[in-house]
Every structure is written in C-alpha cells, then in structure tokens.
C-alpha cells in the first residue's frame, strides 16, 4: 500500500508532519515515487498556513507502477514540478499548451494530500520527467520549478541575442547559466555591486549595479548591447523609466517572480519601442524535458544548500528563504 510521510502547512505557519495513504492498488498510469530530494521554492512560502502538503520540486525513484504505465519501471529516476495533470483533450492540451488547460492540476489548488515535502507520492506517469544521467538528485530538484521557469522564458532565444537578467538569486543564477550556454550575450542587473563576481563566474558578460546609477551612464555602458529579452526574477519592481531605455526595440519583458499588486509600466516607452510584456506560467512537459536534457548536456547546475526533510529542517530552510539567507536554492533530503 502506498503510505508515506508528508509535511503540511498549518495555521501557525510551522510545517507539521503527517501521513498520506493511497489505495492498495495503483490504477491507470499512476506511479508510486519514493522522494529522494525536494527543492524549496519561494512559492512554498505562500502556502505555509494552508492545510496542504508542501513542495513541488520533487525528485525520486519509481517504486511501483500502475497497469497502464508504458515507459517507466521500478528503479527509474524521475522528477515533477508545478503541474501534475491535465485533461489531455482540450485545445490547449492537444497543441502542447497543457499548462493552460481549464482542468489543469497545479500546486496549491490540486492534490492537497501530497507534495514533494514527503517520503513519497503517487503521480501520473504522463507528468513525471525522467532525470538524465549526470545530474544528481539534489541538483535536479531545483530544476523542476526554478530551472523550468527560467528556461520557459529562454528556450527560443537565439545565439548572440542580448539577454538581460534582473536579480542574482534562486531563479536568476540559473537563468544566467542557461542563457550563457545558449550562446547569448548575458547582461545581469542587480541593485548593488555585491553579487558582481558571482554573476560573472556564473557566465554573465556584463554586470550593472542599478541603485543610484546615472541613466545616461548606464546607456553608454550598454552601447551595442541593448537587451532584446529581459527576465525579471526579483519580486520588487524595478525602476521602469530607467530600465526601458536599456531595451532594444521590440524587446520582451518576462516578469517571473510572483508578487502582489499591479505591474505598473510607463506607457510611452512601451509604445514607442514596441516592447512586449510576456506573462509566463510554468513549463509545458515538452519544455520541461528539453530543459533537463540541456542542463545535463551543458553542465547547468544550481547552487544549493541542503537541509534534512524533518519538521525542524523544513522550518529552517523556509525561514532562511523568507529572510533571503539561502544561496541560492534550498534542497531537502529525506533522513
């Protein structure tokens, strides 16, 4: 019987240990996965007070498969992310945009009895992603959401395209690596010079400290390097008046962090340059698997800190994440 330990949110905001039981027999293409690592994502902070199992950056080993599974077998390593099911029949699903399926199953709104903060879980084979050889479980876990999120905004980038990445954090440090390995020219924007060396080591070609900077000097420093794509990985809104002047005509802006309130951007620079603001949800399965293959082939790896998957370890990881004290992704490892 698939029975496993889970860690749930609670009213006091402190994760609690619990147990989830599934039916004796797996049905359809269900797969029972033993969790070997789980990433800790900023989105998990939003559900700390909800009565649901936390976590959506799961990696594990297949322990059992249902009668209709076709490709996975016991012992295979797999991962899963923010979306774990869809109808498979609507227009969105048929054209490969299942993330917009009206019946999609997303973290926070579906399957509250299981997540990646657990010792196991039962998921559909169709939404499990094989982990390539060469990527450890601990490195693969943050790729299931953080890596997939930034790759979704980059997968159609062209070599030599100038890509701007705002923020060097859990998302930003992965975006820098992906963009550099794709052959893009990478410009990193941050508040201060504090992360300049780290950004350059990760693959940035140029680094701009934005706080208090003179707009004209910024434009001069990017002569011939106007950004045609900008990934905003910070929750705080940037100074758009300054930032838009650094973008190329018809540039695209991808706001990737989740924040409350409205996105407020000046009208005229947007119109005069034909700039687009592109909403970006989570990766489709096609993009997710392409991302894993690319990361394996090109050595894209998250910078991680590990914590035990216990009530105390989860609380510490989430507390440090909330205070901005993680460099750059926290990973939980079952004890």
RODO-2510 file (C-alpha; in nm, 4 decimals, decimal comma):
residues 335
     n   res          X          Y          Z
     1     x     0,0000     0,0000     0,0000
     2     x     0,1437     0,3463    -0,0879
     3     x     0,1640     0,5078     0,2534
     4     x     0,4098     0,7862     0,3140
     5     x     0,5092     1,0674     0,5437
     6     x     0,4207     1,4212     0,4373
     7     x     0,4813     1,7694     0,5739
     8     x     0,1887     2,0098     0,5645
     9     x     0,1307     2,3776     0,6216
    10     x    -0,0519     2,4828     0,9368
    11     x    -0,2304     2,7885     1,0751
    12     x     0,0717     2,8882     1,2808
    13     x     0,2971     2,8770     0,9731
    14     x     0,5101     2,5918     1,1088
    15     x     0,5230     2,2766     0,8901
    16     x     0,3704     1,9680     1,0528
    17     x     0,4457     1,6009     0,9957
    18     x     0,1536     1,3865     0,8820
    19     x     0,0721     1,0704     0,6846
    20     x    -0,0965     1,0159     0,3490
    21     x    -0,2462     0,6840     0,2424
    22     x    -0,3390     0,5852    -0,1107
    23     x    -0,5485     0,2857    -0,2282
    24     x    -0,3943    -0,0619    -0,2165
    25     x    -0,3640    -0,0854    -0,5939
    26     x    -0,2294     0,1728    -0,8354
    27     x    -0,4665     0,2371    -1,1252
    28     x    -0,4233     0,3687    -1,4793
    29     x    -0,0821     0,5233    -1,5333
    30     x    -0,0253     0,6011    -1,1645
    31     x     0,3318     0,5700    -1,0390
    32     x     0,4468     0,5493    -0,6786
    33     x     0,7645     0,7527    -0,6359
    34     x     0,9960     0,7445    -0,3335
    35     x     1,1214     1,1004    -0,2826
    36     x     1,4997     1,1377    -0,2720
    37     x     1,5234     1,5191    -0,2863
    38     x     1,2931     1,8191    -0,2899
    39     x     1,3659     2,1763    -0,3815
    40     x     1,2295     2,4582    -0,1672
    41     x     1,0687     2,7308    -0,3775
    42     x     0,9541     3,0811    -0,2884
    43     x     0,6008     2,9759    -0,3811
    44     x     0,6033     2,7329    -0,0885
    45     x     0,6078     3,0324     0,1470
    46     x     0,2642     3,1326     0,0145
    47     x     0,1100     2,8095     0,1442
    48     x     0,2708     2,7843     0,4866
    49     x    -0,0596     2,8480     0,6622
    50     x    -0,2678     2,6234     0,4314
    51     x    -0,3805     2,2726     0,5256
    52     x    -0,1962     2,1056     0,2381
    53     x     0,1239     1,9148     0,1743
    54     x     0,4041     2,1494     0,0743
    55     x     0,6554     2,1252    -0,2074
    56     x     0,6510     2,0933    -0,5855
    57     x     1,0166     2,0415    -0,6854
    58     x     1,0278     1,6666    -0,6421
    59     x     1,2812     1,4061    -0,7485
    60     x     1,2665     1,0407    -0,6632
    61     x     1,2848     0,6751    -0,7611
    62     x     0,9977     0,4745    -0,9069
    63     x     0,8868     0,2085    -0,6587
    64     x     0,5742     0,0735    -0,8310
    65     x     0,3732     0,1360    -1,1474
    66     x     0,0076     0,1077    -1,2429
    67     x    -0,1308    -0,1248    -1,5116
    68     x    -0,1357     0,1371    -1,7877
    69     x     0,2168     0,2718    -1,7494
    70     x     0,4190     0,2323    -2,0674
    71     x     0,7603     0,3878    -2,0207
    72     x     0,8615     0,3943    -1,6543
    73     x     0,9744     0,0975    -1,4489
    74     x     1,0854     0,0346    -1,0949
    75     x     1,4200     0,1979    -1,0241
    76     x     1,3881     0,4830    -1,2755
    77     x     1,4710     0,8332    -1,1530
    78     x     1,2018     1,0915    -1,2207
    79     x     1,1023     1,4437    -1,1258
    80     x     0,7866     1,6512    -1,1245
    81     x     0,7037     2,0175    -1,0981
    82     x     0,4194     2,2643    -1,0581
    83     x     0,1702     2,0891    -1,2889
    84     x     0,0797     1,7252    -1,2310
    85     x    -0,2262     1,6625    -1,4503
    86     x    -0,4486     1,7978    -1,7279
    87     x    -0,7472     1,6733    -1,9275
    88     x    -0,5472     1,5765    -2,2368
    89     x    -0,8351     1,6560    -2,4728
    90     x    -0,8927     2,0321    -2,4847
    91     x    -0,7388     2,2594    -2,7493
    92     x    -0,4666     2,3695    -2,5104
    93     x    -0,3642     2,0123    -2,4302
    94     x    -0,3758     1,8959    -2,7917
    95     x    -0,1438     2,1726    -2,9086
    96     x     0,1000     2,1168    -2,6212
    97     x    -0,0058     2,4080    -2,4011
    98     x    -0,1403     2,1906    -2,1202
    99     x    -0,0323     2,4467    -1,8619
   100     x    -0,3383     2,6480    -1,9714
   101     x    -0,5807     2,3539    -1,9650
   102     x    -0,9026     2,4553    -1,7835
   103     x    -0,8802     2,1304    -1,5845
   104     x    -0,5087     2,1537    -1,5082
   105     x    -0,3848     2,0287    -1,1713
   106     x    -0,1454     2,2822    -1,0226
   107     x     0,0359     2,3016    -0,6917
   108     x    -0,1715     2,4903    -0,4370
   109     x    -0,5063     2,4040    -0,5944
   110     x    -0,4927     2,0269    -0,6541
   111     x    -0,3723     1,7176    -0,4678
   112     x    -0,3519     1,8818    -0,1240
   113     x    -0,2737     1,5408     0,0292
   114     x     0,0666     1,5083    -0,1379
   115     x     0,3659     1,7109    -0,2499
   116     x     0,7443     1,6917    -0,2609
   117     x     0,7953     1,7619     0,1118
   118     x     0,7339     1,3924     0,1712
   119     x     0,8856     1,0474     0,1638
   120     x     0,6758     0,9505    -0,1370
   121     x     0,3886     1,0321    -0,3701
   122     x     0,1604     0,8888    -0,6361
   123     x     0,1598     1,0753    -0,9675
   124     x     0,0573     1,0151    -1,3279
   125     x     0,3318     0,8770    -1,5489
   126     x     0,2387     1,1382    -1,8103
   127     x     0,3559     1,4179    -1,5783
   128     x     0,6750     1,2593    -1,4497
   129     x     1,0022     1,3562    -1,6180
   130     x     1,2989     1,1172    -1,6471
   131     x     1,6123     1,2603    -1,4866
   132     x     1,9136     1,2382    -1,7214
   133     x     2,2291     1,0635    -1,6100
   134     x     2,4894     1,3061    -1,4884
   135     x     2,2530     1,5185    -1,2794
   136     x     2,2367     1,4273    -0,9122
   137     x     1,9015     1,4185    -0,7341
   138     x     1,9972     1,7232    -0,5260
   139     x     2,0856     1,9224    -0,8376
   140     x     1,7801     1,8007    -1,0290
   141     x     1,5271     1,9072    -0,7642
   142     x     1,5519     2,2877    -0,8076
   143     x     1,5341     2,2432    -1,1849
   144     x     1,1795     2,1058    -1,1573
   145     x     1,0386     2,4548    -1,0977
   146     x     1,3169     2,7137    -1,0788
   147     x     1,5026     2,5763    -1,3796
   148     x     1,1849     2,5103    -1,5769
   149     x     1,0556     2,8606    -1,5062
   150     x     1,3570     3,0456    -1,6444
   151     x     1,4039     2,8030    -1,9330
   152     x     1,0458     2,8704    -2,0437
   153     x     1,1421     3,2357    -2,0927
   154     x     1,4649     3,1434    -2,2741
   155     x     1,4115     2,8291    -2,4815
   156     x     1,3562     3,0198    -2,8084
   157     x     1,6482     3,2590    -2,7549
   158     x     1,8947     3,2897    -3,0415
   159     x     2,2746     3,2710    -3,0186
   160     x     2,4252     3,6178    -2,9739
   161     x     2,0926     3,7620    -2,8568
   162     x     2,1411     4,0071    -2,5707
   163     x     1,9539     3,8719    -2,2689
   164     x     1,9104     4,0758    -1,9540
   165     x     1,8582     3,9043    -1,6197
   166     x     1,7444     4,1143    -1,3266
   167     x     1,8406     3,9585    -0,9963
   168     x     2,1030     3,7034    -0,8939
   169     x     1,9032     3,4671    -0,6750
   170     x     1,7210     3,1361    -0,6880
   171     x     1,5897     3,1998    -1,0398
   172     x     1,8486     3,4462    -1,1655
   173     x     2,1556     3,2310    -1,1041
   174     x     2,0012     2,9548    -1,3164
   175     x     1,8893     3,1952    -1,5893
   176     x     2,2449     3,3283    -1,6219
   177     x     2,3803     2,9789    -1,6800
   178     x     2,1134     2,8771    -1,9305
   179     x     2,1444     3,1985    -2,1313
   180     x     2,5254     3,1795    -2,1449
   181     x     2,5219     2,8134    -2,2504
   182     x     2,2734     2,9014    -2,5275
   183     x     2,5312     3,1369    -2,6733
   184     x     2,3544     3,4553    -2,5666
   185     x     2,5244     3,7733    -2,4556
   186     x     2,4232     3,7998    -2,0909
   187     x     2,3707     4,1247    -1,9018
   188     x     2,2969     4,0957    -1,5309
   189     x     2,1248     4,3800    -1,3465
   190     x     2,1309     4,3978    -0,9688
   191     x     2,0771     4,6610    -0,7022
   192     x     2,4381     4,6854    -0,5901
   193     x     2,7810     4,5505    -0,6790
   194     x     2,7552     4,2810    -0,4096
   195     x     2,6970     3,9911    -0,6492
   196     x     2,9097     4,1092    -0,9402
   197     x     3,1813     3,8444    -0,9014
   198     x     2,9263     3,5656    -0,8587
   199     x     2,7323     3,6759    -1,1666
   200     x     3,0471     3,6850    -1,3794
   201     x     3,1527     3,3424    -1,2539
   202     x     2,8122     3,2024    -1,3488
   203     x     2,8510     3,3317    -1,7031
   204     x     2,7461     3,6970    -1,7230
   205     x     2,9304     3,9122    -1,9772
   206     x     2,8277     4,2438    -1,8236
   207     x     2,7017     4,3476    -1,4807
   208     x     2,5085     4,6646    -1,3990
   209     x     2,4525     4,7951    -1,0465
   210     x     2,1247     4,9838    -1,0797
   211     x     2,0732     5,1537    -0,7430
   212     x     2,1532     5,5235    -0,7750
   213     x     2,3075     5,4760    -1,1190
   214     x     2,3015     5,7566    -1,3749
   215     x     2,0656     5,6541    -1,6593
   216     x     2,2881     5,8129    -1,9233
   217     x     2,5936     5,6277    -1,7941
   218     x     2,4000     5,3006    -1,7974
   219     x     2,3029     5,3581    -2,1610
   220     x     2,6662     5,4306    -2,2521
   221     x     2,7852     5,1141    -2,0792
   222     x     2,5419     4,9113    -2,2913
   223     x     2,6314     5,0675    -2,6258
   224     x     2,5729     4,7921    -2,8810
   225     x     2,4266     4,5721    -2,6075
   226     x     2,0626     4,6811    -2,5903
   227     x     1,8688     4,3932    -2,4391
   228     x     1,6100     4,2215    -2,6586
   229     x     1,4859     3,9975    -2,3773
   230     x     1,4671     4,0772    -2,0059
   231     x     1,3917     3,8242    -1,7327
   232     x     1,2804     3,9923    -1,4103
   233     x     1,3498     3,7466    -1,1282
   234     x     1,3105     3,9912    -0,8401
   235     x     0,9819     4,0419    -0,6554
   236     x     1,0421     4,4154    -0,6140
   237     x     0,9522     4,6166    -0,9220
   238     x     1,2468     4,7847    -1,0940
   239     x     1,2724     5,1491    -1,1935
   240     x     1,0964     5,1016    -1,5251
   241     x     1,1726     5,4537    -1,6531
   242     x     1,5429     5,3752    -1,6413
   243     x     1,5136     5,0135    -1,7437
   244     x     1,3057     5,0610    -2,0580
   245     x     1,5692     5,2926    -2,2044
   246     x     1,8146     4,9982    -2,1946
   247     x     1,5939     4,7697    -2,4014
   248     x     1,6087     4,7180    -2,7768
   249     x     1,3077     4,7937    -2,9961
   250     x     1,0507     4,5108    -2,9786
   251     x     1,2165     4,3673    -2,6690
   252     x     1,0227     4,1255    -2,4499
   253     x     0,9974     4,1502    -2,0719
   254     x     0,9266     3,8341    -1,8702
   255     x     0,8158     3,9015    -1,5101
   256     x     0,8929     3,5656    -1,3470
   257     x     0,8508     3,6286    -0,9750
   258     x     0,5121     3,6146    -0,8076
   259     x     0,4214     3,9343    -0,6250
   260     x     0,1047     4,1008    -0,5050
   261     x    -0,0181     4,4271    -0,6507
   262     x    -0,0060     4,5536    -1,0071
   263     x     0,2697     4,5666    -1,2645
   264     x     0,2996     4,9376    -1,3484
   265     x     0,4994     5,0267    -1,6593
   266     x     0,5165     5,3681    -1,8339
   267     x     0,3017     5,3836    -2,1476
   268     x     0,5126     5,5857    -2,3902
   269     x     0,8447     5,3963    -2,3853
   270     x     0,6482     5,0732    -2,4179
   271     x     0,4583     5,2009    -2,7201
   272     x     0,7388     5,3891    -2,8930
   273     x     0,9738     5,0889    -2,8776
   274     x     0,7077     4,8246    -2,9358
   275     x     0,8103     4,6468    -2,6156
   276     x     0,6042     4,3444    -2,5064
   277     x     0,5400     4,2233    -2,1526
   278     x     0,5049     3,8462    -2,1721
   279     x     0,3330     3,6552    -1,8938
   280     x     0,4991     3,3191    -1,8359
   281     x     0,3460     3,0402    -1,6311
   282     x     0,5198     2,7075    -1,5676
   283     x     0,6924     2,4896    -1,8254
   284     x     0,4981     2,2579    -2,0500
   285     x     0,6130     1,8971    -2,0406
   286     x     0,7958     1,9382    -2,3718
   287     x     0,9887     2,2415    -2,2489
   288     x     1,0484     2,0817    -1,9074
   289     x     1,2131     1,7765    -2,0601
   290     x     1,4110     1,9850    -2,3061
   291     x     1,5370     2,1879    -2,0103
   292     x     1,6559     1,8764    -1,8263
   293     x     1,8357     1,7481    -2,1355
   294     x     2,0000     2,0858    -2,1922
   295     x     2,1094     2,1141    -1,8277
   296     x     2,2618     1,7661    -1,8409
   297     x     2,4441     1,8281    -2,1691
   298     x     2,5790     2,1725    -2,0828
   299     x     2,6508     2,1438    -1,7124
   300     x     2,3870     2,3830    -1,5812
   301     x     2,3719     2,3182    -1,2083
   302     x     2,2010     2,5042    -0,9252
   303     x     2,3981     2,6325    -0,6290
   304     x     2,2375     2,4526    -0,3368
   305     x     2,2237     2,4250     0,0396
   306     x     2,0832     2,1021     0,1825
   307     x     1,8566     2,0533     0,4831
   308     x     1,7086     1,7400     0,6402
   309     x     1,3483     1,6639     0,5467
   310     x     1,2212     1,6904     0,9023
   311     x     0,9917     1,9414     1,0698
   312     x     1,2967     2,1243     1,2038
   313     x     1,4891     2,1094     0,8753
   314     x     1,1938     2,2312     0,6679
   315     x     1,1241     2,5153     0,9097
   316     x     1,4874     2,6263     0,8991
   317     x     1,5005     2,6135     0,5184
   318     x     1,1775     2,8123     0,4802
   319     x     1,2769     3,0646     0,7475
   320     x     1,6105     3,1269     0,5783
   321     x     1,4446     3,1520     0,2391
   322     x     1,1970     3,4056     0,3730
   323     x     1,4833     3,6155     0,5122
   324     x     1,6875     3,5946     0,1923
   325     x     1,9568     3,3817     0,3548
   326     x     1,9704     3,0973     0,1014
   327     x     2,2421     3,0838    -0,1613
   328     x     2,0756     3,0080    -0,3982
   329     x     1,8383     2,7103    -0,3706
   330     x     1,7479     2,5064    -0,0623
   331     x     1,7111     2,1313    -0,1078
   332     x     1,5505     1,8901     0,1382
   333     x     1,6944     1,5394     0,1703
   334     x     1,4957     1,2611     0,3442
   335     x     1,6556     1,1218     0,6580
***
